[in-house]
Amino acid sequence: MNIWIRQAHRWLSIIFTVAVIANFVAMGLGQPPAWVTYSPLPPLFLLLFSGLYMFALPYAARWRSGRAAAR
């Protein structure tokens, strides 16, 4: 499952980057519609959750291995 989370995180970062670039291009052409302005937010929130999950993985593994060694 960790491999899927990492791969999804990579693809989400590409989607987020494209959405931000499109947002800047649209702003350069005038007032963009609301959906263009808010388009980077869904991938950003998904990046937040997948990034926090990957950040916590080493701590969870250490906690589980220390707990198993204490038995």
CORZISUL-V664552 format. One record per residue. N is the residue number from 1. PHI is phi as a letter, one per 30 degrees, with the letter a starting at -180 (NA if undefined). Layout:
n=[N | N]
phi=[PHI | PHI]
This chain:
n=[1 | 2 | 3 | 4 | 5 | 6 | 7 | 8 | 9 | 10 | 11 | 12 | 13 | 14 | 15 | 16 | 17 | 18 | 19 | 20 | 21 | 22 | 23 | 24 | 25 | 26 | 27 | 28 | 29 | 30 | 31 | 32 | 33 | 34 | 35 | 36 | 37 | 38 | 39 | 40 | 41 | 42 | 43 | 44 | 45 | 46 | 47 | 48 | 49 | 50 | 51 | 52 | 53 | 54 | 55 | 56 | 57 | 58 | 59 | 60 | 61 | 62 | 63 | 64 | 65 | 66 | 67 | 68 | 69 | 70 | 71]
phi=[NA | d | d | d | d | d | d | d | d | d | d | d | d | d | d | d | d | d | d | d | d | d | d | d | d | d | d | d | d | k | d | d | d | d | d | d | d | c | d | d | d | e | d | d | d | d | d | d | d | d | d | d | d | d | d | d | e | d | d | d | d | d | d | d | d | d | d | d | d | d | d]
